[in-house]
Amino acid sequence: YFVAHPGLELPKSLYAELKKRSILISLHKDLEEIMPKLDIVYLTRLQEERFTHEAALGYSFNPEVLNLAKPSMRMLHPLPRVYEQLDPKIDETPH
């Protein structure tokens, strides 16, 4: 599953390469829609310095969104946590 803001999606050539290799993918605009299906969420920060403020807002990860997740779902983040919308309260969850 891929979730990205408009304009920040992977290049179409990469999607074509994945399809060519018979790798199943699905594209989504809404994280909440797919959260119950996920085993792992890999999240990176948007480099705010490269975007306008509106584009850099990103998706919000908070305990409410994580309530939709499987109990065994895990989040991966390369750190550091900067100004993204990654609520520190999620650190207290098992995810």
Secondary structure, DSSP 4 states (H G I P E B T S, - for coil): -EE--TT-SPPHHHHHHHHHTT----EES-HHHHGGG-SEEE-----GGGS-TTGGG---B-HHHHTTS-TT-EEE--S---SSSB-GGGGGS--
